[in-house]
Amino acid sequence: MNPLVAPPPTTALSVNVNKVALLRNTRHLGIPSVVRAATLCLEAGAQGITVHPRPDERHIRAGDVDELAALMKTWPAAEYNLEGNPFHNLIALVKKVRPQQATFVPDAADQFTSDHGWRFPHDAQRLAPVIAEVRALGVRVSLFMDPEPEQMRAVRAVGADRIELYTQTYASAHGGPSHAQVLQRFVDAAHAAHAEGLGVNAGHDLNLANLADFLRAVPRV
């Protein structure tokens, strides 16, 4: 190995602990503990923790956000990422705990799970002020986006720092006849994002079976 050549960048893993909270909420014993689960993830080498506190608190509750914020202070090198719709309950929580990153997701309050990204120019006018508000707190802003290369210039124009590529379509196509075609769309979107100076995150249905293929193809996730 040439010591003058920098090694390729590695991908940081932020573990979403929503499902731990969902299981905990089926009883009143506080078991399993969301904080304990997050601690185990960090001790195992995860570089961050993600939660999506929905208005109905079906899984992550406001108290979990606070308790995890206290935990993350003991892991200063790790990233705390709060995700959700900025027009619901997210901004108040971001102001309270000041995570390293806020990921804005355009889901409805009663939506089963996130299933699409922001649309431009349709969403630009209402997103711009909340992006500016959160960035003024020193919090990085990432926008949940479909793999649409032509949208990345608008993401930069509205003031975001990063995108999170919504990867459900990739996960569904993985190993099937449309795998290569679908994956190429993500490659193109990542290149377009990088060309605009945006960081690239990725999430939704990524797992041990499909993640490696994604990271080998999609640059600098």
N, C-alpha and C positions, 0 to 999 in steps of 0.2 A: 504494500500500500504506500502510495506517495504521501509523505507527511505534509507536503505543501498543498495538497488538495483537500478541501474541507469535506467531511463526510456528508452524505445526503441528510436533509432534515428529517427528524422522526415525527410521527403523528402523536399528539397528546390525546389521552383518553379521559373524557369526562363522563362519569357514570350517572345515569338518571335513576334516582331512587324512588320515583313515584309509585311503582308497583309494590314496594315494601310498605309504603304508607297505606296503599289500598288494602293490603292484607291485614295490616294492623287495625284498620278502621272497622273490620268485621266483628271485633270484640271490644271490650272496654278495659283491657289489661295493659295496653301499651306495648303489646308483643306482636310482631317483632319490632324492635326499636329502630327507627329511621336513623337516628344519630349513630347507633352501634353499627348499622349496615354501612353508613358512609365512612365510619372510622375503619372498618375492615377493608373497604375499597381503597382508601388512602394508604393504609398500611401495606396493602398488596402491590402498590405502585401506581395507582391511578393518579393522574395529574389534576383532576378536578371532580366536582360534584355538581350535578344539574338537577333542578326541580322545576316543576310546572304547577304553580299553585293556582288552581282554577277557582272561580268565584264560589262554586258550590262545595268546595273543600272535599270533593269525593275521594281524594287521596292526600296530597300535601295540604296541611293546614297552615294558617298564619303562624301559629306557635312553632311548627317545624322549621319555618323559614328563619325565625329568630334563633332557635336552638342550633341549627346548622351553621348560621352565621357565627355563633360563638365558637363552634367546633373549628370552623375554617380559619379563625384567628390563630389557632394553635398549629396550623399548617400554612405558613405564610407564602410558601412557594406554589401552593395549589390554587386553582381557579374556582371561584364560586359563580355559577351561572344560573340566573333566574330567567325563566322563559314564560311567555304568556302573551295575552292580548293587551297592548298598552292602553286600550280604551275600556278595560274592565278594572281589575284590581291590582295590576302589576306595578304601576308607577309608585303608588304609596309604599309598597314593600321595597322597591328599589331605593327610594329616598331614605327609608328607615335603616336598611342594612348595608347599603353601598357595596354590592357585589362587584367583582371584577368585570363581569359581563352581564348585559341584559339582552335576551334574544326575543325579538318581537314576532309573534305568531298570529296570523289573522283567523283565529278560530272563534266560533260562536260560543256563547256561555254554556249552552247545553250540548255542545258537540261531543261525540263519542271520543274522537281523537283527531289530531291535526291531520288535514288531508289536502292542503294546497298552500301555495305561497302567496306573497303579496303581488299585486298587479300594478304596473305603471303604464300610463300616467294616472290611472284611476285613484290610486292610494297616496300619491305623492303629497298632495296639499295637506292632508290631515296627519301624515306621518312626520313631516318636516319639523313641526314645533315640538313634538314629544321626543324625537331624536335629539334635537338641540338641548332640550331640558335635561335629558339623562346624561348626555355627554358633558354638560356643564357640571355635573356632579363628579366627574372623573371616571365615569362608568362607560366601558366600551359597548357599542351597540351593534348587534348582528341581526339581520333580517332573514326570516325563513322564506326561502325562495325555491320555486320549481327550477329545473335545469334548463333555463332559457337564456342563452348567451346574449340575446339582444336586449335583455332587461338590465344588464349589469351597469351600463353607463348611467341609467336612471337611479340605481341604488347608490352609486357614488354621488350623484347630483343631489340626492335628498339628504346626504350627510352621514350615512351609515359607515361603520368601520369594516364590517365583515358581512358575509352571507352564511347561512346554513342551508346547504342543499338538502331538499326534501327527497329522501332516497327510497321511498316506498316502491316507486316504479322499478327502480333497479333491483330491489330485493325480490319483487314478484317475477322479474324477467330472468333472474340469475340461473344460469345453467340451461335455459330454454332456447328456442330458436331465435328469439329477438334479443338475446343477451348482448351481443356485440353492438347492435344498433342503439339500444337504450343506453348502454354504458358510454358510447361515444358522445352522446348528448351531454353527459356529466363532464366528460373530458373537455368538451368545447366550452361549457359554462364556466368551468374552473379557469381555463385559459383566459376567457373574457373577463372574469372577475379580477384575476391577477393583473391583467393589462390596465385595469382601472385603479389599481392600488388597493384592492380589497383583499382581506384575509378570507380563507375558505374553511368553513366547518361543514360537517355532514352528519345527518342523523335521521333515523326512523327505520326500524326493522333491520338494521345492520346487526350481524351476529358472527359467531366464529366460522360459520360455513361460507359467508359471502364477503366478509370484510377485507380479507387479504387481496382478493381479485380487484376490489374497488380501489384500494390504496396503491396497488401496483400500476393501475391505469390512470387514475385521476391525480394530477400533480399537486403537490404541496398542500395537502389537506391538514 
